[in-house]
């Protein structure tokens, strides 16, 4: 589960994996997929993207770090450690070395200028916070966390959150960031500038 780095002009992009597992039947994710099409592509899909033993798609939970000339942006903060997720066993009370992988990619939490949350599912906001002294605190101490106003309007409703998962991912991974004053609620078409 090595990370990857590539460049697009002056922009460097690093993939920082948290975990990869065979999770879903291909026909669950792609209901219109024809079995013959899957068989035709199996040679290049397996074993990296399609697990030969289970026949399931290998799903990667990872973040991207985008480094431009002016800023370092973490895109989606995976699922995090120590989170209570009894209804989602893959994410429940995990202890994964994601911060070590971030460091191996060349980044410390203090290096991140912005955390861009594309949406607020469990596997996209977990490392927004970490448990320190029994409290959830922002993992990236000097970063501005960007959430879209529309996404926050959806998730701030407690009944809606409970219907998605009763595990409190907004309470431990989003609200502490908002309460810290590090969150910016932005429009869906927000852009930093023409660079990133």
N, C-alpha and C positions, 0 to 999 in steps of 0.2 A: 504494500500500500504506500508506494512512494508518492511524494508530491510531485508536481510538475511546475516548471517555469517557462514562460514564453514572452516574447516581446511583440508589441504592435507599435511601430514607430518608437517614440520615446517612452511609451508606457510598458512597464513590466507587470505581468500577471503571474501570481503564484497560487497554486491550488494546495490547500492545507487540509488533508483528510482527517476526519475523526474516526469513522469506521466504514467498512464495506462488508455487506452480507448478502447472500441469496435471500430475497424476501418475497417476491411476488411472482405468481404464475404469469407468463407473458400475455395470456389471453384475458387476464384480469385488467392489466394496464392497457392493452390494445385489443379491445373486444372485436374489432373488425379484422384482426390479423388472421390470414388464412394459414392453416397448418402447413401447407406446401411451401408457403413463403418462409415461414420459420425454418423449416427443414433446409431450404436452399441456402439460408444465411447462417445456419448453425456452425459451419466450420470456422468462420471468422468471429462469431459471437462467443464461442466457448474457448477457454474457460473464463476469460476475463469478464465478459458481460452476461454470460449465461452459464450457470453452474451445471456441469454435466451430471452430477450425482442427483440433484433434486429437480432439475429442469426449470429452476426459478431464475428470474433476472437478478443479477447482482446489482444492488443499489448502493450508491456511494453517498454518505453524508459528509459534506466537506464545506469549507469556506474558501473564498477567493480573497487574496489581498492584491489590490491594484495600487501600484506605486507610480505616480506621475512626477513631473518635475517639481510640483508644488505641494503634493499631499499624498498621504498613505491611507487607503480606504479598505476596510474589511467589509466584504459583502457576505451577509448571512453568517450567524454565529453558532451554527450547529446545534447540538442538543445539551451540552454542558454536563458537568459532574455534580453528584450529590443531590440531584433533583428527585423529588418524590413524584413518581409517575406509575403508580400501581396499575393503572389501566393500559399502560403502554410499556410492557416489560423490556423492550429494547432500549428504552431511555430511563428506566427506573434505577435510581441510586448507582449510577455509573461512576467509574473511576478510570477514565481514559487519559492517555498522555497527550491530549491535544495541545496544551500550552507548550509542551516540549517540541511537538511537531511545528508549531508556530515559530519557536525559537530556531529550530533547524532550518526553517525557510528564511531566516534572517530578520525576524521581527520579535520585539518584546511588546507586551501590552502598552507600554508607554510610548511606543513608536506610532501607534494608530491615531490618526487625526479624526477619522469619521468611521462610524459603524453604520452601514447601510442595510437596513432590514427590508428585504423585498416583500415579505409578509410575515405574519406573527404566528406561524405554526410552531409546534414544539421543537422541531428539528431545525429551526432557523433562528431562534432567539436564545437558546440555552446558555451559550457562553457570553451573553450580554452581561451576566452577573456571575459571581462566584461567592461561595460561602466563606466568610471571614469572621471569626469570633462569634459564630452563631447568627450572623446577619448576611443577607444578600447585598453585595455591593457591586457597583459597576466594575467589570474586569478591565476595561480600558480607561484608565483614570483621567486622561486629558481629552478623550474623544468626545465629539458631538455624535449622538445617536440619531439617525434619521428614520422616522416612521412616517408613513403617509397619513394624512388626516383622515382619509376615507377608511383606511385599515383600522386606525385607532377608534374611529366612530363605531365600527363593527364590534371590536373586541372589548370596548369599555362596558358593554352591557353584560352584567354578570350571568344572566340566564343564557345568553348566547354562548358565553365561555363554557358554562357547565354542560351545555348540550354537545359541544365539541369534545371535551374531555374534562372530567372533574378533578384533574390533577394540579391545577393551579399554576400553569406555565406563565400566565400573564402576571400573576401575583409575585412569582419569584424571579422572573426574567425580564419583565417590562416595567412594572410599576416602580421597582427600586431605581431604575434609570430615570423615569419621569420625576420621581420624588427627589432625586439628586440634583435636578436642574440641568442635566446633560442632554435631554431629549429635545429635538426640534421636530415639530409636526409640519410636514411639507406637502405640496401638491403632488398628484400622481405623475405629472410631467416635469418634476423638479430636475434641474441639471446644475452641476457645479459651474461649468463653463464649457468651452469647445474642446478642452483637453480631456475631461473625465466627468 
